[in-house]
Amino acid sequence: MAEPDAPGNRAHDHETHERPPAPAKRWEAFARSPYLPATVLVFLVSAVAGVFAWSYTYAFANPTPHHVPTAVVGSPDAAHSAFLTGMETALDGSLVIHRYPGYPQAREAVEKQTVFAIFDLRRERAVTVNVSSASGASVAQVLEQTAPTVGRAVGMEVLVRDIKPNQRADPRGLAIFYISLAAVVVSFVGAIQLNVNAKELGAVARLAFTVAYSLLGAFAITAVVDWLLSALELPFAAVWLTLALTMYAASTVCLMFMVLFGRWALIPTWGLMVLIGNPSSGGAVSWPLLPTFLGVVGRWLPTGAAIGAIHTEVYFPGYLHAFPFLVLIGWAVVSTMVFCLLRRRRPGAERTAVAHPE
């Protein structure tokens, strides 16, 4: 038997040491290195870039009417019927007609946001198209452009008037979209930065600071838009508290994803809030002009719910709807519960969340 220190054994040990590691060991070393998450990130960023371009182009590039509720007042004669048929054809059958016994009832339907326009057929060989830019500027624009063309084709005099215009400083009705977008994006960035810079905070303390920056951030957004820029005349307290609720809901959604996905939390947060939430929110393009799926799902997401709630507070305060507020409260409550429960079971899980939202 060879001695342990024999030259032959030392040569054998040297050859064994120089032998390349097995594939399994190489993979294990790679998996423990920073190269694996960096490689995954390369493919994720590439995929997100493509999906980002697709979602916004799909929603905004060529808005097409899909479902436009419209009120009709008066008994249509043959000429009026030809006009309505022409409008349905021009809008690809998206016109959904609701008949009302009189103009006051139809106008109330506009205030309730049940319909987007009123076709008044009470004049012979003439129709008044009453649009509501405040209900949806993009829908009003489509009707304003289409109705005169159809009227000329059927020999009908068409008068278009805006019975519910947007505020003078915001003719396109985009300011509410911008402030809701600001609230949502700043919220989940704030949640990530709070995790990075104050990671030792307990769950209750973290939620308390989240409430604090939600209230203060919402106040800043509302004050800048109303007092500083005069872009919108806002019911200040109502919009401030709605934005604060929006910021809290968006922040807790991010916290929920932190305990669910750790350092990859930014991916589902960005996907839900930005890739899907913004195009489907109805802020830049009204829901009747969005693809059907986006038009439906957007109302159930924080951005769309925030826009719906604030839009009603600003333009239709007498007919507030509970639905968007319930959506925001639902996201806030469920996300908070998931965060608290999973953080208690997996303490420190969210500390591995991505540190740099950029």
N, C-alpha and C positions, 0 to 999 in steps of 0.2 A: 504494500500500500504506500502511495506517495505521501511524503510529508506535507503538511499544510503550507510550509514556506518554500516548497520545492519550486524551482524555476518554471517547470511545466505548468504547475497549478496557477502561478501568477500570470503566465501568458494566457491560460484559458480564461481567467477572470477578466483580463484586459479585453479579450475578444468579446466576452459576454457584455461587458460594459459598453463597448463601441457599437454593438448590434443596434440597428434602428428600432425604436419602440413599435410595438404592435399597433395596428389601426385603431383598436379600441382605446389604447392608452393615448394615442395622438388625439382622438376625438375628445377624451376626457380632459386632456390638457387644454384643448381649444375651447371646450364648454366652460371651463373655469376662468378663461382669460377674458379680457375686455373685447376681444375680437368678435366673439359670438354676438353680443348685443349690438355692437357696431354694424356687423353684417346684416342682422335683422333690421336695424334701423334704416339701412340703405334701401332695402326692398320696401319697407313700410312707407318711407318718405316718397318713394317713386310711385307706389300705389295710391297714396293719399293725394299726391299731386294730380294724377289722372282722374281720380274720383271727384276731386275738387272742381277741376275744369268741366267735367261731365255734368255735375249736379247744377252748377250755376248756368251753364250754357243750356242745359235741358229745360230749366225753369224760366230763364229770362230772355233767351235769344230771340224767340218768336212766340210771344204770348198769344194763345188762341182761345177763344171762348169755348168753355165746356159746359157751363151750367149758369145761365144768367136769369135769375128770377125777375120778372117784370110785371108791373101792375097795368091793367087795362081798365079804363073808365069810359062808359058810353056803349051804346049798341052799334056794332060795326055794320056798315052797309057793304055793298060789293066792293067799292073802292077801298074802304078801310081794310076789308078782309084781304084784298090783294096786297096792300101795304104790309100787313102782318105776315102774310105768307112770304113776301119778298124779304122781310127782315129775318125770318127763320131760315130762309135759304142762304142769305148772305152771311149769317152767323153759324152756318153748318148745323142747323137744328138745335143749337144750344139755348135758344130762347124758351124760357119756361114762363108761361102766361098765367097770371092770377087775376081773375075778374073781381072788381069791387063795385058796389052799388053807387058810390059817389066819390068825388075827389077827396073829401076829408078822410074817408076810410083808407084810401090809397096813400094819402100823405102820411097818415099814422103808420102804415106799413113801412114806409121809408124810414120813419123815425125809429121804428123797432128793428130796422135792418133786415126786414123780411124780404124786401125787394130792392133793386138797385135803380129802378127808373119807373116812370109812369107814362104810359101812352094814353093821352087824352083824345078820344075820338068823338067828342060831342059836337064838333063843327063839321059841316058838310064839306066833303072833298078837301079836308084839312086835318092835320094831326099835330098836336103839340107833344113833343118828346121832352119830358121833364127828367133830366138826369140829376144825379147826386154825386158830385165829386168827393164829398166827404165820406160817402159810403165806399168809394173805390175810384180813384182818379183814372186808373187805367181802363176800367170798365166804362166810365163816363166818356172817355176819349174814343173808345171803339164805337159806342152808340152815336156820338156826335158826328163821327166820320161816315158811318154807315147809313144813318137815317135819311139825310138829304139825297144821297145817291139813289136809294131805293125809292124815295118820293118822286124824284124826277122820272124814274123808269116807269112808274105806274100812274103818272100824272096827278100826284098828290102834293099839295102845299104842306111843307114841313117847317115847323118852328121849333128850334131847340133852345131850351133855357135850363140854367143850372139853379135848382131850387135849394140846394144845400152845398154851397161852395166850400172849398178849403179856406183856411185863414189866408189873409192877403200876403203875409210874409212867407207862406209855405204853400204856393199854388199847386205843387205836384204831390203834396201830402206825404213827403218822405221824412219829415222831422221826427215823427213818432217811431218810424223804423230805425232811424239812427240812434235815438236815445235808448231804445230797447236793446239794440245791438251792443251799444256801449256798456249798458248795465250787465248784460250776459257775459261778454268777453272779459271785462274787468273783474267780474266775480270769480270766474274759475282761475284766472291768472292770480288773483289775490289769494285764493285758497291754496294754490301751489306754493306761492312765495311765503305764506304763513307757515306752511309745512317745512319749507327749507330753512327759514330764518328763526323759527320758534318751535322746533320739532319736539321739544320737551313738554309742551303744553298738554295738559290732560284734555279729555274729550269735552268736558263741560266748559273749561276755559277757552278751548278752541272755538266752540260754538258761540260763546259769549263775544269773543272778538269778531267772529263772523257777523253776528248781529250788529256789532258796533260799526264795522266798515260798510255794511249794507245800508244802514241808516244814514251815515255820513256821506257815503258815495252817492246814494240816491238824492240826497239833499243838494249835493254839488251839481249833479247833472241837471236837476230841475231848475236850480237857480241860474245856471249858465244859459240854458235854453230860453227861459222866461225873462229873467231880470237883466242879464247881461246882453244877450243877443236879440232879445225880443222876437225870436223866431216863431214862438207860439205863445198865445195867451192861455195859460194852464190853470185849471183848478188846483192850486199849488199843493194843498195838503193831500188830496186824493191821489194825484200823480206821484207825489213824493213817496207815500206809503206803498203804492202799487209797485213802484220801481224798487223800493227796499225789499218787498216780498220777492220780487223777481231776482234780485241779487242774492238774497239768502237761498232761494231755491236752486239757482245755478251753482252757487258755492257748495251746497250740500250734495248736489249731484256729483261734483268733482270729488268731494270727500268720500262719497260712497264708492266711486270707482277706485280711489286710492286703496281702500281696504280690500277691494275685490281683485284689482289687477296690479297693485304695487307700482313699480317704476314705469309701467306702461299706461298709467291712468290717463295721461293726456290724450292718448289715441282715441278711446271711446268717448271721452269728454268732448274733444274737438269734433269727432264724427257726429255726435248727437246734437251739439249746440250750433255748430258752424256748417258742416257739410250738408246736414239734413234740415236743421232748425231754421237757418236763415233763408234758404230758397223757398221753403214751404210756409214761411211765416205770414205771407199775405201783405207784408209791409211795402216791398218794392213793386210787386205785381199782385193785384187783388186775386183772391182765391178763385173766382169764377174763370180766370184766365190761366190758372195753373193746371198742369197735368192732374188728372183726377186723384191719383195717389197722394201727391204732395198737397193738394187742396184739402184732403181729409186729414192726413196725419199731422199737418202743421198746427192745427188747432189744439192738439194734444201735447205739444211740446212747449217748454217754457217761453221761447221767443215769441211764438205765435200767440200764446195765451196772453203774454204781456202786451203785445201790440193790440190785440182785441180788447183787452180791458181798458188800456189808456185811450184808445181811439173812441171808445164809447163814453168815457169820462169827459173827453174834450168836446166831442161833437153831438153826442146823444145822451146827455146826463139824465134826462127824464126817463130813459128806458134802459137802465143798466141790466146786463145779463149776468147771472151767477156763474155760468159755465167757465169763462176764462179764469176767474178768481179761484174756483174750485180746482182747476187744473194746476195752478201755481201752488195752492195749499197742498194738494196731493203730492206733487213732486217734493215739496219741502218736507212734509211729514214722513213719507216713505224713505227718502234719502237719509234723513236724520236718524231714523230708527235703524236702518241697515248699518250706517256708520257706527252708531253707538254699540250695537249688538256685536258686530264683527270685530270691532276694535277691542272690545272686552275679551273676546275669545282669542284674538290674534294680536296681542299688544305690540305696537311698533310696526305693524304691517305696512301702514301708510308711509312710514319713514323712508321706504325705498322708492317712493314716487319720484317721477322725473323732476330733476332739480331746476332745469332751465326751460321754461315754456317756449322760449324763442325757437 
